[in-house]
Amino acid sequence: MWEKLRVVFTIPELRKKILFTLGLLLVYRVGWQIPLPIIDQSKMDAFFGNVSNSLGQVFAQVAVFSAAQLDQITIFGLGIMPYISASIIFQLLASVWPPLEKLQKEGESGRKKINEYTRYATVLLCLGQSWAYLSFLTNNNLVLDRYLTSDGGLPWSWQFVTVLTMTTGTVFLMWLGEQIDEFGIGNGISLLIMAGILASMPGALRQLFLQSDFELGSSGKLGIEVLLLLVLLFIAVVGGVVFITLGQRRIPTQSAKHVRGRRVYGGTRQYLPLRVNQANVMPIIFASSLLMFPSILFSYMARLYSTNTFWSGLNDAFMRGTSFVYNVLYVVLIYFFCYFWTAITFNPKDISENLKNFGTFIPGHRPGRPTASYLEKVMERITFVGAGFLALVAVTPTVIAGIFNVPFQVAQFFGGTGLLIAVSVAFDLVQKIDSHLVMRNYRGLLEKG
């Protein structure tokens, strides 16, 4: 492996791409540490210090898949969540709105036009989200007193500067991601998210060590046997994530024979790969985002009406991690969005037509509608397995946190969105590095000698 890594850095073009990508990721991490001047950091630490409550866990979950830091509110406080939201919106609209669908089929020119619309939508979402979050901070008395007016409000000038700073920060992150796509290696937006996930690992490990005493059969704190079991669970979960992420159902295909002169072409047997986890991490993001709103609403109402058992009951029912109702709804929504996202991104009719146009067919199924029907049935079955895997990965941090009584920041590395994103991005990065190595007649990073 060390020899392969040495080969990677001996290729000038590949070395330049890797160093360029690392440099931009360093810029992101530097900006991630610069807080806004109006925020009282001590109050922020006290307010978000307990991530075991529902509100704290919601913000922690959002920070995982948005490369944000909502508990510190830096210049990159919103992360790239507005850009991701805008991209998802346009991807959904392209499947139901004919003008966008037509634009999407125009090829490279249409894709550039949709990206332009996505950037405009990102700026609008940034303005709305930054203003809403600033209002949340002001209402919870998290702004330094010297910036407030006599009636406890924030002057419009500081509101304008803060909203503009947070919006500019997200637009700058979007630009960093595009620069990595063009001049670096890997998917820029995904690498930014992965960098945020991996950066939180040292803090989680420190918290785990503080809660451990490294003694056998310890009571009150985590003993050495619990730590060893957590290590084995982490390896098992990562192995399962890798297995399902790379899992495929291979549909055999046969190309028709045709004669040109005295030569016979075609007639080869190949396969059509269908991914088990076709939707990737999107169902977990959708389900978490949808359940975020009732969690925040009921938590706020429970604090506002502390004596009312109705609101406190709803807050307990939608408490992330400890509520049976929340976990059941979480699993149901993951299954729903798995089938929903697969139906949008996977079109068996188009695949059937492409196979027919290239003179390829699936043995035992006639070209055209029968082939499309067969592909749809196969995808429905493997999507059920993929959805079950995503549901298991999503609730694993909750189970581990409840059984072993470990902090949520530690438990989320045993499953959930963060682990799935990190593994997926790592495989995508390795595949792109391998493509450069194979072009120059070197073995890939994962290829056996």
N, C-alpha and C positions, 0 to 999 in steps of 0.2 A: 504493500500500500504506500509506504514512504517513497518507493521508487516511482510509483505512478504519480504521486503528488509532485515529485521533483520534475518529472516529464512535463506536467501541466505548466509549470513556471518556466520551462525552457523554451516554450513556444511564444515568440514575441507578441503576436496578435492576441492570443488567449491571455497571456500575462497582463497585457495592457487593459483588456476588458475587465479582468478580475480586480485589478488595483483601482480602476475607475469606479467600479461598483462599490468596493469597500470604502473609497473616499466619500462617495455620496451618502452611504449609510452612516459614516462618521459625522457628516454634516447634519444629518437627521437627528442623531443622538445628542449632538451639542445643542441644537435648538430645542430638543425635548426637555432640556434641563433649565431653560430660561423662563422664569415665571413672569406673569404679568405684574406690574408694579402696584396695582391697586388692591391686590388680594392679601388678606391677613393669613400668612402661612401657618401660624400656630393654631388659629381657629379652624383652618382647613384640615390640619392633621387631626385635631380633636374630633371634628365632624365626621371625617371618613376613616377614622382610626379603627372602628369596629366594623369589619367587613362581614361579620356573621349576620347582621340584620339584612332585611330584604333590600333596602335601598342601597346599602353598600355593595351587596353582591351584584345588584343590577348594574351599577357603575363599573364594577370590576369586570363583569361579563362583556359590557360594551367596549371597554378598553382593550380586551383581548383581540377582537376581530376588527378593530378600527385604528390600531397604532396610535391611540390617544392616551391622554393622561388627565382624565376628568377630575381626579382627586387632588391634583396640583395646579391645574389650569395654567399651563405654560403657553408660549406663543403657538405651539403645535397642539394646543389642548383638544381641539376637535378631531385631530388625526385626519384620516382620509375617509371617514365614514360618510360625509356628504357626497364625495365622489363615487363611492361604492353604491350608495342609495340611488344617485342619479343614473349610474350605469344599469342597475337592476330595473329601474323604472323604464328606461328606453328599450331594454331588452324585452321586457314584458309588452310594451306598447308595439314593438316591431312584430309581435306575433298576432296582434288583434287589430291594429290600425293599418289599413291598406297603404296610405302614403309612405309610412315608415317601412313597411314590409317591402314595398317596391324599391325604396331607397337602399335597403339592405341587400337586395339582389343585384344592385348595380356594380358590385365589386369594390375595388379599392376607393374609387371616388365617393361611392355611397357611404363606405365605412368612415372616411374622413369627415363627411358632412355630419354623420351621426355623432362622431367624437366631438365635433364643434358644438353641437347642441347639448351634449353631455356636459361640456365645460361651462356653458352658460347656466345650465340647471344647477351645477355644483355651486356656483357663486350665489345663486338665489337661496339654495338650501343652507349655505354657510351663514348668510345674513340672518335668516330666520332662526337657525339653531343657536348661533352665538348670542343673539339678542335674548332668546328664551333662557339660555343657561346663565347669562349675566343677570337677568331678572331673578332667577332662582338663587344665585349667590347673594344678591342684595337683600332679598326677602328673608334669607336665613342668617343675616348679619355676618357675612364672611368677608366683607370689604373693610379695609382700613378706615378708621373713623375720620382721619384727616381729609379723606376724599369725599365724605358725605356732606350733604347740605344740612341745614338746621332741622329740617323735617325728616331726616334719616334717608333721603333719597340720593341717588347718584346723579350728578350734573350731566346734561345731555352731551357736553363736550367730551367727558370721559367715557360715556356710553358709546359715542361715535368712534373714539380712538380704540376702545377695547374691541368693539365689533369688527372694525376695519383690520385690527391686528390679527384676530383669530381667523378672519376670512382670508387674509393674505397668507397666513401660515398654512392653511389647508391648500390653497392654490399653489403655494411653493412646493408642498409635498407632492401634489399632483404633477408638477413640472419635474421634480426629482425622479418620480417613477417613470415618466416618459423618457427622460434622458438615459436612465438605466436600460429601458427597452431598446433604445436606439444605439447607444454607444457601449453599454455594459453587457452583462450576461445575466440571463434569468428574467423573470417577470418583475418589473420594478415595484408595482403596488404590493404584490405578494411578499417580496423581500422586505419591504418596509414593515409589513404586519409581522413577519417572522422575526425581524430584529427586535420589535417591541415585546414579543412573547419571550424570546430568549433572554432579553435584558432583565425581565422580572424573575428569572430563575434564581440568581444569587440571593435576592431578598427572601424568596420562598424557602430556600435551603437554610438560610440563617435563622428564619423563624422556626423551622423544623428542629434545628439543633438546640435552640433555646428552650424548646419544649421537651427535650430528651435529656436523660441522665446517663444513658449508655450502661445501664445495669440490667442484669438478668432478672426478670420477674418484678420489675419496678411497678409501684402503685402510685397513681397520681400523674406521673409523667410517662412518656413513651420509652419503653425499654429497648434493649438491643435486639430482642427477638421480633418486636414490632417493626423496627427499622429494617431488619433483614427481609421480613415479609413484604414491606412496602417496596423494597428494591426488586424483589421477585415479581410483584404485581406490576410494577412499572415496565419491566422487561416483557412480561406477558402481554400487556396492553399495547405496547409499541409493536411487538410482533404481530398481534392481531390486526392493528391498523395497517401495517405494511401489507399483510396478506390480502386483506379486503380491498385496499387501495389499488393494488396491482391485479386483483382478481378479474378474470374475463370469462365470458361464455363465447366459445369460438364456434361460429356457424359455418359449416363446410360449404364451399361454393365451387362450381365447375364452369370453366369458360368453354364456349362452343368452339368446335374446330372449323377452320376455314382454309381453303386451298388457294394458294397463289402460285401459278406456274406449276412447278413440280414439288413445291414445298408445302407442308401442312403446318399451319400455325394454330395456336390455342390448344384447347383440350387439357390445360393444366388444372390441378386441384389446389385451391387456396382456402382461406378462411376469412370470415368477417368477424372481427372482435367486437363484442358488446360488453362494456364495463359493468361490473356488478354494482359499483357505486357511481352510477351515471350522474347523479345530482351533486356529488362531491360534498362540500360543506354548506351549501346554500340552504337546505332544509333546517339545519340547526340555527343558522343566522335568522331565518324567517321566523321560526318558532320562538326563539329567544326574544326577538324584537317585538313580536305580537304579545307575548306574555309580560313584557316589560311594562306596558301601559297600565293594566289592572294592578300590577304589583306596586307601582309608584302611587297610583290613585288611592288604593285602599290603605297603603301605609300612611299617606298624608291625611286621609279622613280619620284613621284610627288615632293619630296624634292630635288632630283637631277636636275630635269628640272622644276623649279618652274614657269617658264614663259609659259610652254607648257600646253594649256587647255586640250589636249587629256588625258595626264596622270592624271591631277587633276580631270577630269571627271570620269575616271576609279577609282581613289582613293575614290571619293565621292560615287560612285555606290557600292563599296565594303566596305564602312565604317560601322563597326559593330554597330548596335543599331539604327542608324539614317537613314539608306538606305532601301528603299522599295525593291530594287533589291536584296540586301543581305538577307533580311528576307524571300523573296519568294524562293530564292535558298536554304536557310537554311531549310525551310519546305519541299521542294521537296526532298532534300538529306536525310532528316530524314525518309520520307516515303520509299525512295528507300532502305536505309540501314536497315530499320525495316524488310522489306520483304526479303532482302538479308541475314541478320543474322538469321532470323527465318528459312529460307530454309536450312541453314547450321546446325543449332542446333536441329531442329525438323524434324525427319524422319518418316513420316506416314507409310512407307512400313515396317520398322523395328518394329514399335509399333503394326501394324496389325499382323505381324508374331509372335510376342511375345504373343499377345492375343490368337492367334490360337493354339500356342503350349501349353498354360495353359488351354485350353478348355473353353475360354471365348469369347463371341461375343457381338456385339452391336445389340440390337433388331431392326429388320427391315432391316438389312444389312448382306449380306453373308460374311463369313470370307474370308480373302485374299485381292484381289485387290479391290472389292467394298468397303470394310471397309477402306482401305488406301485412296481411292478416296474421301470417305465421310469425313474422318479426315482432308484431305488436304483442302477441301472446307470450313469446319468449321474454320480451322486455318486462311485461307485467310480473312474471314469475321472479325474475332475478331482481327486480326493483323491490319486491317484498323482502327478499333477503338483505339487500342493501339498506333498506329502511330500518330493519331490525338491528343491523349492525350500528347504524347511526344512533338509534335510540339507546342502545346499550352503551355506546361511547359517551353519549350526552349525560346519562344518569350515573355513570361510574364515579365521577367526583363526589356526587351527593352521597352515594353508598359508602365510599371510603371515608369521607369526612364524618359520617354518622357512626360507622363501626369503630374506627380507630381514634376518633376524636382529634383529628388533625385540622389545622387551619384550612380555610377554603382555598387560599392562594397556593398551598402545597397540594391539596387534593386535585386542583384543576390540571396539574401536570400528569395525572393518571388517566386522563380522558378529556372529553369535551372538545370544544371548538379549537382551543389552542393547540392541543396535541395533533389533531387532525390537520390543521393548517400547516404546522411545522413539518410534519412528515410529507405532505403533498408537495410543499414548496421545495423541500430538500430533494425529493425524487426528480422534480422538474429541473432543478439546477444541475443535478448529476447527469441527467439525460442530455442537456444542452452542452455540458462540458465534454461528454462522451462523443457528441457529434463532431466537435472540433478535433478530438483525438483520432477518431476513426478516419476522418478525411485525410489525416497525415499518416495513416497506416500504423497508429498506436493502438494498444488495447484500451478498452474502456475502464473506468474506475471500478465497476462492479463485475467486470469480465474476469473469469478465472484464467490463470496462466496455463 
